[in-house]
Amino acid sequence: MDVQKMKEKLWGEWRFDSKAKKFTTNENSEEGKPMKRTFCEFILDPIYKVINFCLEDDIVKLKKFITNMGVELTPEQWELKEKKLCKIVLHKWLDCSEALMNTMVLHLPSPKVSQKYRTPLLYTGDMNDKFGQALMACDPKGPLMMFVSKMIPADKGRF
């Protein structure tokens, strides 16, 4: 199936009828059994399975499941129990760094574009001097500048 079409089928009222091998907006299968939404069936349920296998210490089912997903653990990692095992398995299977990087590449504007509207918000100096102009133009030959920010906790763990 086309990736874009699959993305569209993951959201909303779409369901996958595994017997008929097709997507539908019907809540029940052709046999009358209720079906889960596509997102739950293909995204959430597998994640919940991994978490439950780890927390219930069901290593046989976990090994079979993650092997099918292409995840490999070292013998030392298999020695881990419950939450630590769950954390390493989910990290190796669903690495957030790749998703975050892809999101930034696809959805954030380039520095050259964004500098034009960010500079007035961050730079407190004169926008018409050589420093302000170099910042606005994202000029690599402009003067070296640095922005320092200090985060101060407002309350327990929040900044």
Secondary structure, DSSP 4 states (H G I P E B T S, - for coil): --HHHHHHHHSTT-EEETTTTEEES-SB-TTS-B--BHHIIIIIHHHHHHHHHHHTT-HHHHHHHHHHTT----HHHHT--HHHHHHHHHHHHS-HHHHHHHHHHHHSPPHHHHHHHHHHHH--S-TTSHHHHHHHHT-TTS------------BTTB-
